[in-house]
Amino acid sequence: MKIEFDRYTCTGMFQCVHEWEGFQKNLKRGKADLRDSIEEGEDIFIMEVPEGEEFEAEMAARVCPVDAIKLYDDAGNKIV
């Protein structure tokens, strides 16, 4: 499972941080950061969701009020 985070779209509500420890608050920027991710494009970060953390990652994506988080299955199909 892969997660994609658009930090530009993020508004800093930090609901994702409360759902999954894969996200952390970046108070200096007023936005969340996706831990251990790779910047794929300008302000687009991706990473493989660690095994056993899929549910929490999905919840983080679902609670984002601006849809800055997308989740894909191993075949590349969008889940959230």
Stockholm file with secondary structure:
# STOCKHOLM 1.0

chainA/1-80         MKIEFDRYTCTGMFQCVHEWEGFQKNLKRGKADLRDSIEEGEDIFIMEVPEGEEFEAEMAARVCPVDAIKLYDDAGNKIV
#=GR chainA/1-80 SS CEEEEETTTCCSCCHHHHHCTTEEEETTTTEEEETTCEEEETTEEEEECCTTCHHHHHHHHHHCTTCCEEEECTTSCBCC
#=GC SS_cons        CEEEEETTTCCSCCHHHHHCTTEEEETTTTEEEETTCEEEETTEEEEECCTTCHHHHHHHHHHCTTCCEEEECTTSCBCC
//
